[in-house]
Amino acid sequence: MQCNYHPACFIAGSTEGHRPVLFLMFCHEQLKNFLVHVHQIQIANQMNIAGRRTEIVATENKYLFILGILQRCGSNYLYNILIRHRDAEPCAQPGEDFIMYTSDGIFESAAAIKHRWHRSWIGERRNFFYKRYLQAIGKGILNYYLCPDNIKNKLVITKTPFSNNIANFRSIFPDVRLIILIRNGKNLIESGVRTFGWNYENAFHNYAESANRILEFLNSEKNHKLTLLLKYEDVFTHFGPTIQKLCRFLDLDPDGFNMHQIENLPVIGSSEHMTKKKKNWDPVDDKTGFNPIKRSSEWNPELHEKFDRICGGWHKKLGY
C-alpha cells in the first residue's frame, strides 16, 4: 500500500517503504524543498481547505452565548426566558460555562503549539493553521461541552455573567450568536453590594474595565448580525418589544413562547431576598415591591460622584 504521509513515498509511489536511493535524493536540498511543498498541497487537499478556507463546518444545532458585563447583570433572568422557547434548550453544562472567562489558556496552548511548527513543514501557512486550530477547539466545545444529548436543530443556550476575554470570542466561535447583556452600573453595583458584600470602589473599577472590554469588542466586531448588545432594563420595562427583538436576532418564531408563562416567571436571586449572611436562590413568586431599576435610589451624593468619576464615560458610551 502506498505511504501517503512521507513526501518521498508520495512522489515516487513507493510500496516498499523508504528505499535508500529515495532517501539520498530526499537529502538533496532542492528536492527536499520541492517535496515538502508537494506534501503541503496533499495535506490541504485531504483537509478540504482549498482556497484557504478556514471555517469549520457548522453543526446541526444553533448556539447562543450570553455574556454579561458583571454579576448581577440579569443573565439568569434572560437565560430563563429564552430556554422556555419551544425551539431552544439549555446547554448540557449546568450553571455558568466560563468558557470565555478562561479562554486565555486556549490561546496560550495554541500559541505554544504554533511556535513548535517548523517553517520547513508548513512554510508561511502557520497563521492559517493556527486560526483553523482555534476554530476546531470551538467546534469541539459546541459539540461536546454545550450540546445536550440527542437534541438536534435546537438553539442551545449558555451564559456567563462576565466579559473577561471577550476579545477572543470570534477567533474561537466565528459564526455563533452572542448577546452581551449590560445593566445600569449604579443599580448593578448596589445589587452586588447587597448580595455579595462588594466594595463600592472596587466594583466601580470592575464595571469600568468590563465596559471598556465590551466597547472595544463591539468596535472590532465585523459581523454585527451575530452580536446583540442588550440592556437588562429593556427586558424588564419593555418586555413585549424586547422579546420580538430577541426573536428576530435569534431567528426564532415569537409564537414559540408562552407569553403568560415568561411574563410571570418567579424572581430568582434578587438582592431583595439576600443578606450578606444568607443567600436565597430559590424561586420567589411574590414580586411585591420588586423593582431592580431603582436599586441605587438611596445612594448619597458622594457615591454618585465617585461612580461618575470612575465609570461615567463608559456608562454614557453604553447608552446610560
Phi, psi and omega in degrees: 000138181292139175280125181257012187244324179273128185303318182298318179291326180296317182289312187278346182069034183293140176246002186237028180088195185270099181294149182304317183296323177292325178297317179295318178297321181295332180287341178294130190300316183293318179294323179300313181298321179295316183293321178299319179299315179296321179297323176299318180297319180298315179300315181300318179294319180295327183270359177057050181239030178301145181078017178059037177283123184252350186290140174275139182301134183291154177273177182288336182268160167260157183226149176224126170258135170250118174246133182256162180289324176194168170307151183075017180277347182100018183295324177298318181298310180296317180301314182293335173288308190293324182289352179271359173288144185295339181253023179232155179217145171291153179291167183293332182274117179289156178076205178278147184271327179058026180294308181289327181304323183253014187289347176301329177295323177298316182290323178297317178295315180297320180294322179294320177294315179301320180299331182277346180286115182283144182297333179290344178276308188232010174055230184270010185266018182298318180295324178300309181288331177296314179296319180295322178299314180297318180292328176294322175298317178299317179297320178297321178297314181297317184286324188256311189280326187258329192280122174297150180298135172063020176256117182239149176057036176245161170273113181265127190243136175221165187210155170207129184274040179219151178254007182305133178063024178299335179298338180278350194301308186289339177290331182262322183234075186293336187239023184255140179288146183223127170252126175257114185261124179241165180211150175313123188299321182294316180290320178299313184292321177297321177297320178293325177295315181292324186276312188247359181072032180301151168277130186303309186295318176299319180294322177301313181294320179297320179295315181297318180295319180292319178300319178298316178300316182296315181294322177296320178296313181298323179293332181264351183293128182266331182244088183290347177290342182261357184232134179232124171270120187234133176270132176303322182298327179292322177296321185282319188259338179232062192299305184302304179300325180290323176297318177299318178298317179296319179296321177295316181296320185267001181057048178246150176281121179304332179290352177285351176263143165271097188299322179299320181294312185284335176288340184242030176297143176293157178278130179236123173078018179296143178294343176290340181254014183242154166226167180296333183265337184225122178258132181241104179257012178283145177300137179238118182282330182283114181257019180301124178077003182284114180213086186288351181267008177231029183299325186264017186296340181258013178295146175273166183303328181296318179294318178299316182296318182292318178298314182297325180292319184272320189247348191307314182298314179293322181300316180294320180294334176279353176101019179252000000 
